[in-house]
Each structure stands twice: as structure tokens, then as C-alpha cells.
Amino acid sequence: MENTGLTPAMEDYLEALLRLEKERGSVRVKELAKHLGLTNATVSTCIPKLNKLGLVESERYGPIRLTPLGREIAGRVLRREELLVAFFQEVLGLSEEMARREACLVEHSLRGETLLRLEAFLEFLRDNSPVLKRWMESRRAKFSSQDRTAKDA
């Protein structure tokens, strides 16, 4: 996790707010709670904390808006997740659903330097698609048998 002083849950709130703002413009507690799979009360408890940190602006019963700082942090969190999803799908051959679940599990614990190196590696593989293709072909049978074994477990 980057040294923002935010908890993983707070980062998830910011990321969800950014996604919802892009989709709908205005975001209310009820929509954020539904998106995160939480209760309205739980979300209502966290919003004032994010407000105090200068990451969101909100008034009781009103919409929640990211501040410029909140939007910047949310963008970094979203970028981190998307990088991990891409790596898990393109390099490890995971399904999108599994890649997203795995990314959520690890995204908050990786440091900036690790992410930069992961991004550079993914770019290298994309720029050298024959290398990535050979890797996937050489591992396809092994991945398939491991996937079947994991499902049976």
C-alpha cells in the first residue's frame, strides 16, 4: 500500500466513488453502499472520516463528491487494480472474474516500486507479443490441469 495513511477500506471507498462518479455523476450513500456490498450505516460512518481528510465533500443526505486530492488518490488505486487485473489475465491466464478477485486481495499491499516494475514487465511482454504468446502456449496445458484441480479441491 502506498504511504497515504489510508486503510484499504478507505481506498476501496475512493475507488468506488470514482467509478460511480464516472457512471452517474452524483453519488449518494445508498448507491455507494450497494456498490461496495455494505450497509448504509457502515458507509455513513466512513464518509465523515474521508471528509475530514479532505478527500470527499458531502453534506448529510446530500451527494458525495471526490475532492481533487481524493480523485487523484482514487485514480492511483484504480490504476493499481487495473494493472494487476491485466497482469493476472494476460500473463497468468486467469479469467476476468478471478483476476478481479485476486487483484482486490493484493492491491493494497503492493508498494509503488513493485507496481512500477510489474508495469514495466507487462509493457515488455505486450511489446514482445511473441514472447508472451510462447509463454502462454507453453503453460496452457499446465494451467488447464491446475484450474481443474483447483476447482475439484
C-alpha positions as CSV (number, residue, x, y, z in Angstrom):
1,M,0.0,0.0,0.0
2,E,1.2,3.5,-0.8
3,N,2.0,5.5,2.3
4,T,-1.2,7.6,2.2
5,G,-2.2,6.8,5.8
6,L,-5.4,5.4,4.3
7,T,-6.8,2.0,5.2
8,P,-7.5,-0.5,2.4
9,A,-11.2,0.1,3.1
10,M,-10.8,3.8,2.6
11,E,-9.0,3.2,-0.6
12,D,-11.9,1.0,-1.7
13,Y,-14.4,3.8,-0.9
14,L,-12.4,6.3,-3.0
15,E,-12.1,3.9,-5.9
16,A,-15.8,3.1,-5.8
17,L,-16.7,6.8,-5.7
18,L,-14.5,7.4,-8.8
19,R,-16.2,4.6,-10.7
20,L,-19.7,5.7,-9.7
21,E,-19.0,9.4,-10.4
22,K,-17.9,8.4,-13.9
23,E,-21.0,6.3,-14.4
24,R,-23.6,8.5,-12.8
25,G,-22.1,11.9,-11.9
26,S,-23.7,12.2,-8.5
27,V,-23.2,9.6,-5.8
28,R,-25.3,9.0,-2.7
29,V,-24.6,6.9,0.4
30,K,-27.2,4.3,-0.7
31,E,-25.5,3.8,-4.2
32,L,-22.0,3.6,-2.7
33,A,-23.2,1.1,-0.1
34,K,-24.8,-1.1,-2.7
35,H,-21.7,-0.9,-4.9
36,L,-19.4,-1.9,-2.0
37,G,-21.8,-4.5,-0.6
38,L,-22.1,-2.7,2.7
39,T,-24.9,-1.2,4.7
40,N,-25.8,2.5,4.5
41,A,-24.8,2.8,8.2
42,T,-21.3,1.5,7.5
43,V,-20.8,3.9,4.6
44,S,-22.3,6.8,6.6
45,T,-19.6,6.1,9.3
46,C,-16.7,6.3,6.9
47,I,-17.7,9.3,4.8
48,P,-17.0,11.9,7.6
49,K,-13.5,10.4,8.1
50,L,-12.8,10.8,4.4
51,N,-14.3,14.3,4.5
52,K,-12.1,15.2,7.5
53,L,-9.0,14.1,5.4
54,G,-10.1,16.4,2.6
55,L,-10.8,13.5,0.2
56,V,-14.5,13.9,-0.2
57,E,-17.1,16.7,0.2
58,S,-20.5,15.8,1.5
59,E,-23.4,17.1,3.4
60,R,-25.9,15.0,5.4
61,Y,-28.3,13.3,3.0
62,G,-26.6,15.0,0.1
63,P,-24.3,13.7,-2.7
64,I,-20.7,12.6,-2.0
65,R,-18.1,14.2,-4.3
66,L,-14.4,13.5,-4.5
67,T,-12.1,16.4,-3.9
68,P,-9.2,16.9,-6.3
69,L,-6.9,15.1,-3.8
70,G,-9.5,12.3,-3.4
71,R,-9.8,12.0,-7.2
72,E,-6.0,11.8,-7.5
73,I,-5.7,9.0,-4.9
74,A,-8.7,7.2,-6.3
75,G,-7.1,7.3,-9.7
76,R,-3.9,5.7,-8.4
77,V,-5.9,3.0,-6.6
78,L,-7.9,2.3,-9.8
79,R,-4.8,2.2,-11.9
80,R,-3.1,-0.2,-9.5
81,E,-6.1,-2.5,-9.6
82,E,-6.3,-2.4,-13.4
83,L,-2.6,-3.1,-13.7
84,L,-3.0,-6.2,-11.5
85,V,-6.1,-7.4,-13.4
86,A,-4.3,-7.0,-16.7
87,F,-1.3,-8.9,-15.4
88,F,-3.4,-11.7,-13.9
89,Q,-5.4,-12.1,-17.2
90,E,-2.8,-11.5,-19.8
91,V,0.2,-13.2,-18.2
92,L,-1.3,-15.7,-15.8
93,G,-4.3,-16.5,-17.9
94,L,-6.9,-16.0,-15.2
95,S,-10.5,-15.3,-16.1
96,E,-11.6,-11.7,-15.7
97,E,-13.7,-12.6,-12.7
98,M,-10.9,-14.4,-10.9
99,A,-8.3,-11.7,-11.9
100,R,-10.5,-9.0,-10.3
101,R,-11.0,-11.0,-7.1
102,E,-7.2,-11.7,-6.9
103,A,-6.4,-8.0,-7.6
104,C,-8.7,-6.9,-4.8
105,L,-6.8,-9.2,-2.4
106,V,-3.4,-7.9,-3.2
107,E,-3.8,-4.4,-4.5
108,H,-3.5,-2.7,-1.1
109,S,-0.3,-4.4,0.0
110,L,1.9,-3.7,-3.0
111,R,4.3,-0.8,-2.9
112,G,4.9,1.7,-5.6
113,E,8.3,0.3,-6.7
114,T,6.8,-3.2,-7.1
115,L,4.0,-1.8,-9.2
116,L,6.4,0.2,-11.4
117,R,8.4,-3.0,-12.1
118,L,5.2,-5.0,-12.7
119,E,4.0,-2.4,-15.1
120,A,7.4,-2.4,-16.9
121,F,7.3,-6.2,-17.2
122,L,3.8,-6.2,-18.5
123,E,4.7,-3.5,-21.1
124,F,7.7,-5.6,-22.1
125,L,5.6,-8.6,-22.7
126,R,3.0,-6.6,-24.6
127,D,5.7,-5.1,-26.8
128,N,7.1,-8.6,-27.4
129,S,3.9,-10.4,-28.0
130,P,5.7,-13.5,-29.5
131,V,7.4,-13.9,-26.0
132,L,4.0,-13.7,-24.3
133,K,2.4,-16.0,-26.8
134,R,5.1,-18.6,-26.3
135,W,4.8,-18.3,-22.6
136,M,1.0,-18.8,-22.7
137,E,1.2,-21.7,-25.1
138,S,3.9,-23.5,-23.0
139,R,1.8,-23.1,-19.9
140,R,-1.7,-23.6,-21.3
141,A,-1.9,-27.3,-20.6
142,K,-0.4,-26.9,-17.1
143,F,-2.8,-24.0,-16.4
144,S,-5.8,-26.0,-17.5
145,S,-4.9,-29.0,-15.4
146,Q,-4.2,-26.8,-12.4
147,D,-7.5,-25.0,-12.9
148,R,-9.4,-28.3,-13.0
149,T,-7.5,-29.5,-9.8
150,A,-8.3,-26.2,-8.0
151,K,-12.0,-26.5,-8.9
152,D,-12.1,-30.0,-7.6
153,A,-10.5,-29.1,-4.3
